[in-house]
């Protein structure tokens, strides 16, 4: 079988798996967040935490809960990382330094999972499980909760509340993430991913002993992909044979990354009572994702770079277990879903391929985006699209029965400006420093791309890296942590305030002048708005990096 046929079959199988899971998983999540009954375990947790599950919160109270929970989580995780030498199963490893621990704690709490350390030589098993894996669940549950709050904003009429954050957080963790991650971990173990509580000594082919780091890898790998976290147990992440040993596990990991972001579009349509709207959102995401996959695969499989042409294949930085097709697919999915896991070195991608995955993050990671973040991100862009349409025809813009006025557009404008500001200002400051040249792995346009990629990944809460940039200095630890924290919390607060402003409105009746937002016409307009906004914002920076390198 040729690489092309194998690659196309893998993509077809992936889409088939997603199609089978789309309706049941999406409708199940809708039932989770619209049901009124609480399980015995949930009631006990609410009792311990002093939470009244029957009490709903205003948007401001919901936002305060999210921010407070995130800040406390950062402090707790920092304590675990810095004090891991006193924990059981520490593997005799010392605690993390202050700035590295703060960067790592912010990274995992914000669902970014940017890593400036090698996991197998830095962290013990308890820190991995009780620290990082726990935040993999909780940070993903926070994203789902915020998305559900925005959906409620569209669904509710003259209501000042958007739900209860603590209830949404608990249900998202216990009813959605835990059971699916458990099944995913079992499948990965069956596929050869390691799950143990000790290191092992093996004999090499030459007969010499070699110690292999073991650990609870599969359990962390499952939620790493399912929750769009991306932080690897090993430094090589999903390129490591103990994290991702075969083409089968590679496909399962890709499926887990896409499962919840894709299914949440069905949840959107079900909770709104308008499933065509969910399909329209999925259509816009799919169109952008398909273009990105086609461009990246064309660039990588065709060896369209000077080095690739000289070698006859663009295999530098790629695992021979996967090849160009599976590597390109993984790269597009991980940067389009805010996951950040990698099975290939993005620094070794061709200029066009590297530029494409960089653009995936700059799009706001709405193709289909992170767990929860993709839904609220695309809805914000849909509001912008109907606003532009309203300007074109001279009508007050409406979306899903809610008028889009000055207050809503203020939140949307701030949302669309927040992340690009963090990316461009952070990259600009870093490039202006003389010491940054020593941290870059390559000179010229490729080196600039490494820096731009780092701040794009951090501010968009992706977590992947080009790999050529050394980010262990205090400057990068602090500035990237700030980009991750602000890139997560500022958009969330704005989304929740937007949800509240929508929930307080009444429903606008549908008339002959109402713009239908479930049609191919609107899908095309939404895609155009996303692309144009990204181009206007980032084209000058892209011209200095991947575009210049590709043209050279």
Secondary structure in CASP SS format (residue, H / E / C, confidence):
PFRMAT SS
TARGET T0000
AUTHOR 0000-0000-0000
METHOD secondary structure of the structure
MODEL  1
X C 1.00
X C 1.00
X H 1.00
X H 1.00
X H 1.00
X H 1.00
X H 1.00
X H 1.00
X H 1.00
X H 1.00
X H 1.00
X H 1.00
X H 1.00
X H 1.00
X H 1.00
X H 1.00
X H 1.00
X H 1.00
X H 1.00
X H 1.00
X H 1.00
X H 1.00
X H 1.00
X H 1.00
X H 1.00
X H 1.00
X H 1.00
X H 1.00
X H 1.00
X H 1.00
X H 1.00
X H 1.00
X H 1.00
X H 1.00
X C 1.00
X C 1.00
X C 1.00
X C 1.00
X C 1.00
X H 1.00
X H 1.00
X H 1.00
X H 1.00
X H 1.00
X H 1.00
X H 1.00
X H 1.00
X H 1.00
X H 1.00
X C 1.00
X C 1.00
X C 1.00
X C 1.00
X C 1.00
X C 1.00
X C 1.00
X C 1.00
X E 1.00
X H 1.00
X H 1.00
X H 1.00
X H 1.00
X H 1.00
X H 1.00
X H 1.00
X H 1.00
X H 1.00
X H 1.00
X H 1.00
X H 1.00
X H 1.00
X H 1.00
X H 1.00
X H 1.00
X H 1.00
X H 1.00
X H 1.00
X H 1.00
X H 1.00
X H 1.00
X H 1.00
X H 1.00
X C 1.00
X H 1.00
X H 1.00
X H 1.00
X C 1.00
X C 1.00
X C 1.00
X C 1.00
X C 1.00
X C 1.00
X C 1.00
X C 1.00
X C 1.00
X C 1.00
X C 1.00
X H 1.00
X H 1.00
X H 1.00
X H 1.00
X H 1.00
X H 1.00
X H 1.00
X H 1.00
X H 1.00
X H 1.00
X H 1.00
X H 1.00
X C 1.00
X C 1.00
X C 1.00
X C 1.00
X C 1.00
X C 1.00
X C 1.00
X C 1.00
X C 1.00
X H 1.00
X H 1.00
X H 1.00
X H 1.00
X C 1.00
X C 1.00
X H 1.00
X H 1.00
X H 1.00
X H 1.00
X H 1.00
X H 1.00
X H 1.00
X H 1.00
X H 1.00
X H 1.00
X H 1.00
X H 1.00
X H 1.00
X H 1.00
X H 1.00
X H 1.00
X H 1.00
X H 1.00
X H 1.00
X H 1.00
X H 1.00
X H 1.00
X H 1.00
X H 1.00
X H 1.00
X H 1.00
X H 1.00
X H 1.00
X H 1.00
X H 1.00
X H 1.00
X C 1.00
X C 1.00
X C 1.00
X C 1.00
X C 1.00
X E 1.00
X C 1.00
X C 1.00
X C 1.00
X H 1.00
X H 1.00
X H 1.00
X H 1.00
X H 1.00
X H 1.00
X H 1.00
X H 1.00
X H 1.00
X H 1.00
X H 1.00
X H 1.00
X H 1.00
X H 1.00
X H 1.00
X H 1.00
X H 1.00
X H 1.00
X H 1.00
X H 1.00
X H 1.00
X H 1.00
X H 1.00
X H 1.00
X H 1.00
X H 1.00
X C 1.00
X C 1.00
X C 1.00
X C 1.00
X C 1.00
X C 1.00
X C 1.00
X C 1.00
X C 1.00
X E 1.00
X E 1.00
X E 1.00
X E 1.00
X C 1.00
X C 1.00
X C 1.00
X C 1.00
X C 1.00
X E 1.00
X E 1.00
X E 1.00
X E 1.00
X C 1.00
X C 1.00
X C 1.00
X C 1.00
X H 1.00
X H 1.00
X H 1.00
X H 1.00
X H 1.00
X H 1.00
X H 1.00
X H 1.00
X H 1.00
X H 1.00
X C 1.00
X C 1.00
X C 1.00
X C 1.00
X C 1.00
X C 1.00
X C 1.00
X C 1.00
X C 1.00
X C 1.00
X H 1.00
X H 1.00
X H 1.00
X C 1.00
X C 1.00
X C 1.00
X C 1.00
X C 1.00
X C 1.00
X C 1.00
X H 1.00
X H 1.00
X H 1.00
X H 1.00
X H 1.00
X H 1.00
X H 1.00
X H 1.00
X H 1.00
X H 1.00
X H 1.00
X H 1.00
X H 1.00
X H 1.00
X H 1.00
X H 1.00
X H 1.00
X H 1.00
X H 1.00
X H 1.00
X H 1.00
X H 1.00
X H 1.00
X H 1.00
X H 1.00
X H 1.00
X C 1.00
X C 1.00
X H 1.00
X H 1.00
X H 1.00
X H 1.00
X H 1.00
X H 1.00
X H 1.00
X H 1.00
X H 1.00
X H 1.00
X H 1.00
X H 1.00
X H 1.00
X H 1.00
X H 1.00
X H 1.00
X H 1.00
X H 1.00
X H 1.00
X H 1.00
X H 1.00
X H 1.00
X H 1.00
X H 1.00
X H 1.00
X H 1.00
X H 1.00
X C 1.00
X C 1.00
X C 1.00
X C 1.00
X H 1.00
X H 1.00
X H 1.00
X H 1.00
X H 1.00
X H 1.00
X C 1.00
X C 1.00
X C 1.00
X C 1.00
X C 1.00
X C 1.00
X E 1.00
X C 1.00
X C 1.00
X C 1.00
X C 1.00
X H 1.00
X H 1.00
X H 1.00
X H 1.00
X H 1.00
X H 1.00
X H 1.00
X H 1.00
X H 1.00
X H 1.00
X H 1.00
X H 1.00
X H 1.00
X H 1.00
X C 1.00
X C 1.00
X C 1.00
X C 1.00
X C 1.00
X C 1.00
X C 1.00
X E 1.00
X C 1.00
X H 1.00
X H 1.00
X H 1.00
X C 1.00
X C 1.00
X H 1.00
X H 1.00
X H 1.00
X H 1.00
X H 1.00
X H 1.00
X H 1.00
X H 1.00
X H 1.00
X H 1.00
X H 1.00
X H 1.00
X C 1.00
X C 1.00
X C 1.00
X C 1.00
X C 1.00
X C 1.00
X C 1.00
X C 1.00
X C 1.00
X C 1.00
X H 1.00
X H 1.00
X H 1.00
X H 1.00
X H 1.00
X H 1.00
X H 1.00
X H 1.00
X H 1.00
X H 1.00
X H 1.00
X H 1.00
X H 1.00
X H 1.00
X H 1.00
X H 1.00
X H 1.00
X H 1.00
X H 1.00
X H 1.00
X H 1.00
X C 1.00
X C 1.00
X C 1.00
X C 1.00
X E 1.00
X E 1.00
X C 1.00
X C 1.00
X E 1.00
X E 1.00
X C 1.00
X C 1.00
X H 1.00
X H 1.00
X H 1.00
X H 1.00
X H 1.00
X H 1.00
X H 1.00
X H 1.00
X H 1.00
X H 1.00
X H 1.00
X H 1.00
X H 1.00
X H 1.00
X H 1.00
X H 1.00
X H 1.00
X H 1.00
X H 1.00
X H 1.00
X H 1.00
X H 1.00
X H 1.00
X H 1.00
X H 1.00
X H 1.00
X H 1.00
X C 1.00
X C 1.00
X C 1.00
X H 1.00
X H 1.00
X H 1.00
X H 1.00
X C 1.00
X C 1.00
X C 1.00
X C 1.00
X H 1.00
X H 1.00
X H 1.00
X H 1.00
X H 1.00
X H 1.00
X H 1.00
X H 1.00
X H 1.00
X H 1.00
X H 1.00
X H 1.00
X H 1.00
X H 1.00
X H 1.00
X H 1.00
X C 1.00
X C 1.00
X C 1.00
X C 1.00
X C 1.00
X C 1.00
X C 1.00
X C 1.00
X C 1.00
X C 1.00
X C 1.00
X C 1.00
X C 1.00
X C 1.00
X H 1.00
X H 1.00
X H 1.00
X H 1.00
X H 1.00
X H 1.00
X H 1.00
X H 1.00
X H 1.00
X H 1.00
X H 1.00
X H 1.00
X H 1.00
X H 1.00
X H 1.00
X H 1.00
X H 1.00
X H 1.00
X H 1.00
X H 1.00
X H 1.00
X H 1.00
X H 1.00
X H 1.00
X H 1.00
X H 1.00
X H 1.00
X H 1.00
X H 1.00
X H 1.00
X C 1.00
X C 1.00
X C 1.00
X C 1.00
X C 1.00
X C 1.00
X C 1.00
X C 1.00
X C 1.00
X C 1.00
X C 1.00
X C 1.00
X C 1.00
X C 1.00
X C 1.00
X C 1.00
X H 1.00
X H 1.00
X H 1.00
X H 1.00
X H 1.00
X H 1.00
X H 1.00
X H 1.00
X H 1.00
X H 1.00
X H 1.00
X H 1.00
X H 1.00
X H 1.00
X H 1.00
X H 1.00
X H 1.00
X H 1.00
X H 1.00
X H 1.00
X H 1.00
X H 1.00
X H 1.00
X H 1.00
X H 1.00
X C 1.00
X H 1.00
X H 1.00
X H 1.00
X H 1.00
X H 1.00
X H 1.00
X C 1.00
END
